[in-house]
Amino acid sequence: MNQQKAKIEKGGMDGYTMVELLLSLVISLIILGAAVAAFSGALKGRDYQSARTDAIVSAQAAINIMSREIGNSGYGLLNNGIVLADSNAGRLHFRTNVDNSDFSTIDPNEDVTFFCDGCDTDGGSVVRYDAANGGSTSGIINRISRVQFQYWDYNEITHDVTGPFSAPTLNTGRITISLTVVIQNVNGAPAGAASNVTVTSDVTLRNSPYMLNRY
């Protein structure tokens, strides 16, 4: 009887060994670490997508501003309004007679140049220069790595479209604008994630001779 009681008391004192406790602790830490890593990765992925969305929205807003003005190039004039000697793949200088009371382009918003300042550093800005009243400069969008203008020519006789070209001509009737925006640096961005995003828009010069002759 006493031996059975001793066995019961001895069995009741049995529990986890130190090795078992350590093993369970290690497994718990591994599971907890994996959960934390997954949660942290999800947060970083959200930050990257948020930065990418902001870059796209900013680029689209900038392109809308540029497209609206560039589309009026040549308004009230006898040509497409592009200043050929001062326009290329990275710079667009155009004129428009917004006042439309004469053939001069000295009033505000009539002699405008778009170009990128500091694009070679991946931290450039698209700049709008208005030559009226001695000249004024304003920023359109920051964190730009490249702005590119491509020019498309129309043949008034054959109605053929040629291009794109890196320089405009008297026959240019459409311009493609491309803005490459630098995505804000996010630590732990997904592997292979792009560091920038490019937004493109086509602008038809409504007042180019070719377009005017179609109506």
WOLIN-V111636 format. One record per backbone hydrogen bond with DSSP energy under -1.0 kcal/mol. NH is the residue of the N-H (numbers start at 1). CO is the residue of the C=O. If there is no record, write none. Layout:
NH/CO ; NH/CO
//
This chain:
5/1 ; 6/2 ; 7/3 ; 8/4 ; 9/5 ; 10/6 ; 11/7 ; 12/8 ; 14/11 ; 21/17 ; 22/18 ; 23/19 ; 24/20 ; 25/21 ; 26/22 ; 27/23 ; 28/24 ; 29/25 ; 30/26 ; 31/27 ; 32/28 ; 33/29 ; 34/30 ; 35/31 ; 36/32 ; 37/33 ; 38/34 ; 39/35 ; 40/36 ; 41/37 ; 42/38 ; 43/39 ; 44/40 ; 45/41 ; 46/42 ; 47/43 ; 48/44 ; 49/45 ; 50/46 ; 51/47 ; 52/48 ; 53/49 ; 54/50 ; 55/51 ; 56/52 ; 57/53 ; 58/54 ; 59/55 ; 60/56 ; 61/57 ; 62/58 ; 63/59 ; 64/60 ; 65/61 ; 66/62 ; 67/63 ; 68/64 ; 69/65 ; 70/66 ; 71/67 ; 72/69 ; 73/70 ; 74/95 ; 75/72 ; 77/74 ; 83/93 ; 84/82 ; 86/83 ; 87/84 ; 88/91 ; 92/114 ; 94/112 ; 95/81 ; 96/110 ; 97/75 ; 98/96 ; 110/107 ; 112/94 ; 113/129 ; 114/92 ; 115/127 ; 117/125 ; 121/118 ; 122/119 ; 124/144 ; 125/117 ; 126/141 ; 127/115 ; 128/138 ; 129/113 ; 130/136 ; 131/111 ; 135/132 ; 136/130 ; 138/128 ; 140/126 ; 144/124 ; 145/180 ; 146/180 ; 148/178 ; 149/89 ; 150/176 ; 151/165 ; 152/174 ; 153/162 ; 154/171 ; 155/160 ; 159/155 ; 162/153 ; 165/151 ; 172/169 ; 173/152 ; 174/152 ; 175/203 ; 176/150 ; 177/201 ; 178/148 ; 179/199 ; 180/146 ; 181/197 ; 182/143 ; 183/195 ; 189/186 ; 193/190 ; 197/181 ; 199/179 ; 201/177 ; 203/175 ; 205/173 ; 206/71 ; 206/204 ; 208/205 ; 212/208 ; 213/209 ; 214/211 ; 215/212
//
